[in-house]
Amino acid sequence: MADTDRSALQQRLERTLLGGRRKYTRLQVFEKAGVPEVRASRLWRALGFATVADDEVVFTDADVEAVRTADELVRSGLVDAAMETAVTRALGQHLSRLAEWQVDLLWSLVTENPELAADDRRITRLVDRLLPELERVQNFVWRRHLAAYAGRAFAGQDDTQEGRTEVVGFVDMVGYTRLTRRLGEAELDSVLDAFESLATEVVGEHHGRIVKMIGDEVLFVADAAADGAAIGLALAERAADDESLPAVRAGLAAGRILSRFGDVYGPVVNLAARLTSVAKPGTVLVDRELANELAGDPAFELRPRRAVSVRGYSRLRPYALRRPRASNYPE
């Protein structure tokens, strides 16, 4: 595709995606939205967008409406004024990753279908047709997650939403660095996809929630000790049964965590990470707190391990989590 064709395609796609043509400078947007320049600029940067010169005409009517809506959310009290930049930053980071993935899908579709690559107008029409459908699906998924999180929030009113008592677990693939050196991009992509699919399925089956996937590692939380333990064991067992995946290891800890914009923080998170780092392939290690909560549960067996020294913990006493010898795991 020639450079002139690419430029024309980019302009058409921008008009479709941005809801109109670029016709305002950033100062004009702030004036039309009625939002102070300093505040609006701060929010724009927090969303992850590049800073532009005062005389660059790069904004649309949709940008004016977005700035105005954000200002109204703060004025309504839904978003605390002291937290607006942090909330905006979290929103921008999550949606940026989603957008990058979706554009990668579109580019793959175009490159794998020569008839599309040969006609940039067809690409524009495709995006124009699919965009409303994609928005509807995203809105549905968002509302379903809102309902699920609202249910948990109102069911556990004794805990604040910032600090909650939960099980935190890390599960990572053993030997991932060596794996990346000997696999091509397509093979590595297949392994990562298989691991992410397995993690999503297992965590969902046992009522947990994935906080994030970090390459070869998944970080999850669960409200109940038994659910967290079941997730760790099921992931280790099913990865061992899947010839396309390397062995995994897991570390779990229970206690109070800080939840902030979809991520989790605190000593319990650090402890789970340290346990993972000392776990052997195919094993699940838990901390003393979680071991105490699982004691007496016939679905699990716990064996104390020798104390180890890791960063931040001079004598960490892990417990090996396994199923009772006579059981056959259903997963």
Buried (B, 14 or more C-beta within 10 A) or exposed (E): EEEEEEEBBEEBBBBBBBBEEBEBBBBBBBBBBEBEEEBBBBBBBBBEEEEEEEEEEBBBBEBBBBBBEBBEEBEEEEBEEEEBBBBBBBBBBEEEEEEEEEEEEBEEBBEEEEEBBEEBEBBBBBBBEEEEEEEEEEEEEEEEEEEEEEEEEEEBEEBEEEEBBBBBBBBBBBEBEEBBEEEEEEEBEEBBEBBEEBBBBBBEEBBBBBBEBEEBBBBBBBBBBBBBBBBBBBBBBBBBEEEEBBBBBBBBBBBEBBBBEEEBEBBBBBBBBBBBBBBEBBBBBBBBBBBBBBEEEEEBBBEEBEEBEBEEBEEBEBBBBBBEEEEEEEE
